[in-house]
Amino acid sequence: MRRVKRIAIRKSRRRGGLCCHYCGKRLQVADATLDHMMPRCLGGISHKSNVVIACRGCNRLKGR
């Protein structure tokens, strides 16, 4: 999982800085969380194509 987070952080930085995928808020690495676009409980996998960086607030709200 750490490898996937490193890849997602690298991908996010290439897009213009470490930002939340949903709200665009600039993040520190310690505040970044991984969000699975297709939830793992529905068959999603922890792969760079299914994971984005999100702030804690957006990640929490998405789960509701």
ABEGO torsion letter per residue (X at the ends): XAAAAAAAAAAAAAAGEBBBAAAGBBBBAAABBBBBABBAAAGBBBBAAABBBBBAAAAAAAAX
